[in-house]
């Protein structure tokens, strides 16, 4: 990512991943899952944690990219007909 995207992520997206700021229902479900995960054999527990963290990272990056793209489009004041390059005007 370029410096601007890094700054946006660090100042706007990353703070939203704070576990303590998540809704109580999320915290309850996470605790419930972690309790259940303790009953799994080590290999399955590690695999499930890796898969969950991978999904969280992928979806977080995807959501950030969509938000950044939407912000850029709004900042460009796209006309209803779609983007028009300066050369086409």
MARBA-3410 file (N, C-alpha, C, O; in Angstrom, 1 decimal):
89
0.8,-1.2,0.0,0.0,0.0,0.0,0.9,1.2,0.0,2.0,1.2,0.5 ~ 0.4,2.3,-0.6,1.1,3.5,-0.5,1.0,4.2,0.8,0.2,3.7,1.7 ~ 1.7,5.3,1.1,1.7,5.9,2.4,0.3,6.4,2.8,-0.1,6.3,4.0 ~ -0.5,6.9,1.8,-1.8,7.5,2.2,-2.7,6.3,2.6,-3.4,6.5,3.6 ~ -2.7,5.2,1.9,-3.5,4.1,2.3,-3.1,3.5,3.7,-3.9,3.1,4.5
-1.8,3.5,3.9,-1.3,3.0,5.2,-1.8,3.9,6.3,-2.2,3.5,7.3 ~ -1.7,5.2,6.1,-2.2,6.2,7.1,-3.7,6.0,7.3,-4.1,6.0,8.5 ~ -4.5,5.9,6.2,-5.9,5.7,6.4,-6.2,4.4,7.2,-7.0,4.4,8.1 ~ -5.5,3.3,6.9,-5.7,2.1,7.6,-5.4,2.2,9.1,-6.2,1.8,9.9 ~ -4.2,2.8,9.3,-3.8,2.9,10.7,-4.7,3.8,11.6,-4.9,3.6,12.8
-5.2,4.9,10.9,-6.0,5.9,11.7,-7.5,5.6,11.7,-8.2,6.1,12.6 ~ -8.0,4.8,10.7,-9.5,4.6,10.7,-9.9,3.1,10.8,-10.8,2.8,11.5 ~ -9.2,2.3,10.0,-9.6,0.9,10.0,-9.1,0.1,11.2,-9.8,-0.6,11.9 ~ -7.8,0.2,11.5,-7.2,-0.6,12.6,-7.8,-0.4,13.9,-8.1,-1.4,14.6 ~ -8.2,0.8,14.3,-8.8,1.0,15.6,-10.2,0.3,15.7,-10.6,-0.1,16.8
-10.8,0.0,14.6,-12.1,-0.7,14.6,-12.0,-2.2,14.9,-13.0,-2.8,15.2 ~ -10.7,-2.7,14.8,-10.5,-4.1,15.0,-10.2,-4.3,16.5,-9.8,-5.5,16.9 ~ -10.3,-3.3,17.3,-10.1,-3.5,18.8,-11.1,-4.4,19.3,-12.3,-4.1,19.3 ~ -10.7,-5.5,19.9,-11.6,-6.6,20.4,-12.5,-6.0,21.5,-13.7,-6.4,21.5 ~ -12.0,-5.1,22.3,-12.8,-4.6,23.4,-13.9,-3.7,22.9,-14.9,-3.5,23.6
-13.8,-3.1,21.7,-14.8,-2.2,21.2,-15.9,-2.9,20.4,-16.9,-2.3,20.0 ~ -15.7,-4.2,20.3,-16.7,-5.0,19.5,-18.0,-5.1,20.4,-17.9,-5.1,21.6 ~ -19.1,-5.4,19.7,-20.4,-5.6,20.5,-20.3,-6.7,21.5,-19.5,-7.7,21.3 ~ -21.1,-6.7,22.5,-21.1,-7.7,23.5,-21.5,-9.1,22.9,-21.0,-10.1,23.3 ~ -22.4,-9.1,21.9,-22.8,-10.3,21.3,-21.6,-11.0,20.6,-21.5,-12.2,20.6
-20.8,-10.2,20.0,-19.5,-10.7,19.3,-18.6,-11.3,20.4,-18.1,-12.4,20.2 ~ -18.4,-10.6,21.5,-17.5,-11.0,22.5,-18.0,-12.3,23.1,-17.2,-13.2,23.4 ~ -19.3,-12.4,23.3,-19.9,-13.6,23.9,-19.7,-14.8,22.9,-19.3,-15.9,23.4 ~ -20.0,-14.6,21.6,-19.8,-15.7,20.7,-18.3,-16.1,20.6,-18.0,-17.3,20.4 ~ -17.4,-15.1,20.6,-16.0,-15.5,20.5,-15.6,-16.3,21.7,-14.9,-17.3,21.6
-16.0,-15.9,22.9,-15.7,-16.6,24.1,-16.3,-18.0,24.1,-15.7,-19.0,24.5 ~ -17.5,-18.1,23.6,-18.2,-19.5,23.4,-17.4,-20.4,22.5,-17.2,-21.5,22.8 ~ -16.9,-19.8,21.4,-16.1,-20.6,20.4,-14.8,-21.0,21.0,-14.4,-22.1,20.9 ~ -14.1,-20.0,21.7,-12.8,-20.4,22.3,-12.9,-21.5,23.4,-12.1,-22.3,23.5 ~ -14.0,-21.4,24.1,-14.3,-22.5,25.1,-14.4,-23.8,24.4,-13.9,-24.9,24.8
-15.2,-23.8,23.3,-15.4,-25.1,22.5,-14.1,-25.5,21.9,-13.8,-26.7,21.9 ~ -13.3,-24.6,21.4,-12.0,-24.9,20.7,-11.1,-25.6,21.7,-10.2,-26.4,21.2 ~ -11.2,-25.4,23.0,-10.3,-26.0,23.9,-10.6,-27.5,24.0,-9.7,-28.3,24.5 ~ -11.7,-28.0,23.5,-12.1,-29.4,23.5,-11.5,-30.1,22.3,-11.5,-31.3,22.2 ~ -11.0,-29.3,21.3,-10.5,-29.9,20.1,-9.1,-30.4,20.3,-8.4,-29.9,21.1
-8.7,-31.4,19.5,-7.2,-31.8,19.6,-6.4,-30.6,19.1,-6.9,-29.8,18.3 ~ -5.1,-30.6,19.5,-4.2,-29.5,19.1,-4.2,-29.2,17.7,-4.3,-28.0,17.3 ~ -4.1,-30.2,16.8,-4.0,-29.9,15.4,-5.2,-29.2,14.8,-5.1,-28.2,14.1 ~ -6.4,-29.7,15.2,-7.7,-29.1,14.7,-7.9,-27.7,15.3,-8.4,-26.8,14.7 ~ -7.5,-27.5,16.6,-7.6,-26.2,17.2,-6.7,-25.2,16.5,-7.2,-24.1,16.2
-5.5,-25.6,16.2,-4.6,-24.7,15.5,-5.1,-24.4,14.1,-5.1,-23.2,13.6 ~ -5.6,-25.4,13.4,-6.1,-25.2,12.0,-7.3,-24.3,12.0,-7.4,-23.4,11.2 ~ -8.2,-24.5,13.0,-9.4,-23.6,13.0,-9.1,-22.2,13.4,-9.6,-21.3,12.8 ~ -8.1,-22.0,14.3,-7.7,-20.6,14.6,-7.1,-19.9,13.4,-7.3,-18.8,13.1 ~ -6.2,-20.7,12.7,-5.6,-20.1,11.5,-6.6,-19.8,10.4,-6.5,-18.7,9.8
-7.6,-20.6,10.2,-8.6,-20.4,9.2,-9.5,-19.1,9.6,-9.7,-18.3,8.8 ~ -9.8,-19.0,10.9,-10.6,-17.9,11.3,-9.8,-16.6,11.2,-10.4,-15.6,10.8 ~ -8.6,-16.6,11.6,-7.8,-15.4,11.5,-7.5,-15.0,10.0,-7.5,-13.8,9.7 ~ -7.4,-16.0,9.2,-7.2,-15.7,7.7,-8.5,-15.1,7.2,-8.4,-14.1,6.4 ~ -9.6,-15.7,7.5,-10.9,-15.1,7.1,-11.1,-13.6,7.5,-11.5,-12.8,6.8
-10.7,-13.4,8.8,-10.9,-12.0,9.3,-9.9,-11.1,8.6,-10.3,-10.0,8.3 ~ -8.7,-11.5,8.4,-7.8,-10.6,7.6,-8.2,-10.4,6.2,-8.2,-9.3,5.7 ~ -8.7,-11.4,5.5,-9.1,-11.3,4.1,-10.3,-10.4,4.0,-10.4,-9.5,3.2 ~ -11.3,-10.6,4.9,-12.5,-9.8,4.8,-12.3,-8.4,5.3,-12.8,-7.5,4.7 ~ -11.4,-8.2,6.2,-11.0,-6.9,6.7,-10.4,-6.1,5.6,-10.7,-4.9,5.4
-9.4,-6.7,4.9,-8.7,-6.1,3.8,-9.7,-5.7,2.7,-9.6,-4.7,2.0 ~ -10.6,-6.7,2.4,-11.6,-6.5,1.3,-12.5,-5.3,1.6,-12.8,-4.5,0.8 ~ -13.0,-5.3,2.9,-13.9,-4.2,3.3,-13.2,-2.9,3.2,-13.8,-1.9,2.8 ~ -11.9,-2.8,3.7,-11.2,-1.6,3.6,-11.0,-1.1,2.2,-11.1,0.1,1.9 ~ -10.7,-2.1,1.3,-10.5,-1.7,-0.1,-11.7,-1.2,-0.7,-11.7,-0.2,-1.5
-12.9,-1.8,-0.4,-14.2,-1.3,-1.0,-14.5,0.1,-0.4,-14.9,1.0,-1.1 ~ -14.2,0.3,0.9,-14.4,1.6,1.5,-13.5,2.7,0.9,-14.0,3.8,0.6 ~ -12.3,2.3,0.6,-11.4,3.3,0.0,-11.8,3.6,-1.4,-11.7,4.8,-1.8 ~ -12.2,2.6,-2.1,-12.7,2.8,-3.5,-13.9,3.7,-3.5,-14.0,4.6,-4.3 ~ -14.8,3.5,-2.6,-16.0,4.3,-2.6,-15.7,5.7,-2.2,-16.3,6.7,-2.8
-14.8,5.9,-1.3,-14.4,7.2,-0.9,-13.7,8.0,-2.0,-14.0,9.2,-2.2 ~ -12.9,7.3,-2.8,-12.2,7.9,-3.9,-13.3,8.3,-5.0,-13.2,9.4,-5.5 ~ -14.2,7.5,-5.3,-15.2,7.8,-6.2,-16.1,9.0,-5.8,-16.4,9.8,-6.6 ~ -16.4,9.0,-4.5,-17.2,10.2,-4.0,-16.3,11.5,-4.1,-16.9,12.6,-4.3 ~ -15.0,11.4,-3.8,-14.2,12.5,-3.8,-14.0,13.1,-5.2,-13.8,14.3,-5.4
-14.2,12.2,-6.2,-14.0,12.6,-7.6,-15.3,13.2,-8.2,-15.3,13.7,-9.3 ~ -16.4,13.2,-7.4,-17.7,13.7,-7.8,-18.1,13.1,-9.1,-18.3,13.9,-10.1 ~ -18.2,11.8,-9.1,-18.6,11.1,-10.4,-20.0,11.6,-10.8,-20.9,11.6,-9.9 ~ -20.2,11.8,-12.0,-21.5,12.2,-12.6,-22.4,11.0,-12.7,-21.9,9.8,-12.7 ~ -23.7,11.1,-12.7,-24.6,10.0,-12.8,-24.3,9.1,-14.0,-24.6,7.9,-14.0
-23.8,9.6,-15.1,-23.5,8.9,-16.3,-22.2,8.0,-16.2,-22.0,7.2,-17.0 ~ -21.5,8.2,-15.1,-20.2,7.5,-14.9,-19.0,8.4,-15.0,-19.2,9.6,-15.2 ~ -17.9,7.9,-14.8,-16.7,8.7,-14.8,-16.4,9.3,-16.1,-16.5,8.6,-17.2 ~ -16.0,10.5,-16.2,-15.6,11.1,-17.4,-14.2,11.6,-17.3,-13.9,12.5,-16.4 ~ -13.3,11.2,-18.1,-11.9,11.6,-18.0,-11.8,13.1,-18.5,-12.6,13.5,-19.3
-10.8,13.8,-18.0,-10.6,15.2,-18.5,-10.4,15.3,-20.0,-10.8,16.2,-20.7 ~ -9.8,14.2,-20.6,-9.6,14.2,-22.0,-10.9,14.1,-22.8,-11.0,14.6,-23.9 ~ -11.9,13.4,-22.2,-13.1,13.2,-22.9,-14.0,14.4,-22.9,-15.0,14.5,-23.6 ~ -13.8,15.3,-22.0,-14.7,16.5,-21.8,-14.5,17.4,-22.9,-15.1,18.5,-23.0
END
